[in-house]
């Protein structure tokens, strides 16, 4: 499954990833049936505990989905806890440079065989990460990158403005450089028209579950 997911990330169609904004195993089981490629489970923000996250991951898989979990931090302990779950991939928040990426990659190598290894997806959220992007992508275990627009905006001096031209320009540079290194990039749905994609699909598009529900409600009420 993980090898298949890695090959699909390199394909022409962007995978779709929907965030699970609510710590509800029942909701997770339902979301897994909606047709999204990936279900995003967040341990960094909110009050989701590791036991509930484990149940959510199991229910997503049982209902035909694949779970991507964001670790609570990039610490060794947080990554090991995330990798103890049967996840398809781990998004690692706020990876700063190549040295940190190498440390993270070593943990992934140690905990799983190459065939069973969860995808390693560092988040790019700071000016330092933008400067050190080549180093972050250097380890072979790094399968893709994910742009965190809210924290990136704040770190660039545009708090609360993820659509600010400077933030979008920074994201565009990430996409361009990652594409040259053959690393897919995940972005919010609102960033899918970044010039850096240059006619190729991003690795995966991030959908907010609340937005999906609101859109579905509006369509239903207008029917």
C-alpha positions in Angstrom: 0.0 0.0 0.0 2.8 2.4 0.9 4.8 1.6 -2.3 1.6 2.1 -4.3 1.0 5.5 -2.6 4.5 6.6 -3.3 4.2 5.8 -7.0 0.8 7.5 -7.1 2.4 10.7 -5.6 4.7 10.7 -8.6 1.8 10.4 -11.0 0.0 12.9 -13.2 -3.1 13.2 -11.0 -2.8 15.1 -7.7 -3.9 13.0 -4.7 -6.6 14.4 -2.5 -6.1 14.7 1.3 -8.9 15.8 3.6 -8.2 17.0 7.1 -10.0 15.4 10.0 -10.8 18.5 12.0 -12.7 16.7 14.7 -11.4 14.0 17.1 -14.2 11.6 16.3 -13.5 8.0 15.3 -17.0 7.6 14.0 -16.6 10.6 11.7 -13.2 9.3 10.6 -14.7 6.0 9.5 -17.3 7.9 7.5 -14.8 10.3 5.9 -12.7 7.3 4.8 -15.6 6.2 2.5 -16.0 9.6 0.7 -13.4 8.9 -2.0 -10.5 11.1 -0.8 -7.1 9.4 -1.3 -5.8 10.4 2.1 -7.2 11.3 5.5 -5.1 13.8 7.5 -4.9 13.2 11.2 -3.4 16.0 13.3 -1.4 15.4 16.5 0.2 18.8 16.5 -2.8 21.0 17.0 -6.0 20.3 18.9 -6.7 17.8 21.7 -6.3 14.5 19.8 -4.6 11.9 22.0 -2.4 9.1 20.8 -5.0 6.4 21.8 -7.8 8.1 19.9 -5.4 8.7 16.9 -4.6 5.0 16.9 -8.3 4.1 16.7 -8.9 6.7 14.0 -6.1 5.3 11.9 -7.4 1.8 12.2 -10.9 2.8 11.3 -9.8 4.8 8.3 -7.8 1.7 7.0 -10.7 -0.6 7.8 -13.0 1.5 5.6 -10.7 1.5 2.6 -8.8 4.8 3.3 -5.2 5.7 4.0 -4.2 7.9 7.0 -1.5 10.5 7.0 -0.6 11.7 10.5 1.1 15.0 11.5 3.4 14.3 14.4 3.1 16.5 17.4 6.6 17.8 16.8 9.8 16.7 15.1 11.4 15.3 18.3 12.6 11.7 18.3 9.9 10.7 20.8 7.0 12.3 18.8 8.1 10.6 15.6 8.4 7.2 17.2 4.9 7.6 18.7 3.6 8.5 15.2 5.4 5.7 13.5 4.0 3.2 16.1 0.6 3.7 14.4 -0.2 1.9 11.1 -0.1 5.1 9.0 0.6 5.5 5.3 2.8 8.5 6.0 4.0 11.0 8.6 4.0 14.8 8.1 6.8 16.3 10.2 6.2 19.9 11.3 8.7 22.7 11.0 11.7 20.9 9.6 14.4 23.5 9.6 17.5 22.2 7.7 19.3 19.2 6.3 20.8 18.1 9.6 17.3 17.8 11.1 16.0 16.0 8.0 18.9 13.5 8.2 18.1 12.8 11.9 14.4 12.3 11.1 15.3 10.0 8.1 17.4 7.8 10.4 14.5 7.3 12.7 12.3 6.2 9.8 15.0 3.8 8.6 15.4 2.3 12.1 11.7 1.7 12.8 10.4 0.2 9.5 11.7 -1.9 6.7 12.0 -0.2 3.3 8.9 -2.1 2.2 6.8 -1.0 5.1 8.2 2.4 5.8 5.7 5.2 6.2 6.1 8.1 3.8 8.3 10.9 5.2 6.9 14.3 4.5 8.6 17.3 6.0 6.7 20.6 6.4 8.2 23.8 5.0 7.1 26.6 7.4 10.0 29.1 7.9 12.5 31.3 6.0 15.3 29.0 7.3 13.5 26.0 5.7 13.2 27.9 2.4 17.0 28.6 2.5 17.8 25.0 3.5 15.4 23.3 1.1 18.0 21.3 -0.8 19.4 19.9 2.4 15.9 19.0 3.6 15.3 17.1 0.4 18.7 15.4 0.4 17.9 12.2 2.4 16.5 9.4 0.1 13.8 8.7 2.7 12.2 12.1 2.1 9.2 11.3 -0.2 7.5 14.6 -0.5 7.2 18.1 1.1 4.2 19.8 2.5 3.8 23.6 2.6 2.3 25.0 5.8 0.9 28.3 4.6 -0.3 29.6 8.0 3.0 29.3 9.8 4.9 30.2 6.7 2.9 33.4 6.4 3.6 34.2 10.1 7.3 33.5 9.8 7.5 35.8 6.7 5.8 38.7 8.6 2.3 38.2 7.1 0.4 36.6 10.0 -3.1 35.5 9.0 -2.4 36.2 5.3 -1.6 32.8 3.7 -2.7 34.3 0.3 -0.3 37.2 0.6 1.8 37.5 -2.6 5.0 37.0 -0.7 3.8 33.8 0.9 2.5 32.5 -2.4 5.8 33.4 -4.1 7.7 31.5 -1.4 5.4 28.5 -1.9 6.0 28.7 -5.7 9.8 28.6 -5.1 9.3 25.4 -3.0 7.3 23.8 -5.7 9.8 24.7 -8.5 12.8 23.5 -6.6 11.1 20.3 -5.3 9.9 19.5 -8.8 13.5 19.7 -10.1 14.5 17.3 -7.3 11.6 15.0 -8.2 9.9 15.5 -4.9 6.1 15.9 -4.9 4.7 18.8 -2.9 1.4 19.0 -1.0 -0.4 22.3 -0.9 -3.8 23.6 0.2 -6.5 23.5 -2.5 -6.4 27.3 -2.8 -2.7 27.0 -3.9 -3.3 24.6 -6.8 -2.8 27.4 -9.4 0.8 28.3 -8.3 2.9 29.1 -11.3 5.6 26.7 -10.1 3.4 23.7 -11.0 4.0 24.6 -14.6 1.3 22.4 -16.0 2.0 19.4 -13.7 -0.1 18.4 -10.8 1.0 18.8 -7.2 1.7 15.7 -5.3 -1.4 16.1 -3.2 -4.1 18.8 -2.5 -5.2 19.5 1.0 -8.9 19.9 1.6 -10.4 21.3 4.9 -13.2 19.1 6.1 -15.3 22.0 7.4 -15.1 23.6 3.9 -16.1 20.3 2.3 -19.1 20.0 4.7 -20.1 23.6 4.0 -19.9 23.2 0.3 -22.0 20.0 0.5 -24.6 21.7 2.6 -24.8 24.6 0.3 -25.3 22.3 -2.7 -27.9 20.3 -0.9 -29.9 23.4 0.2 -29.9 24.8 -3.4 -31.1 21.5 -4.9 
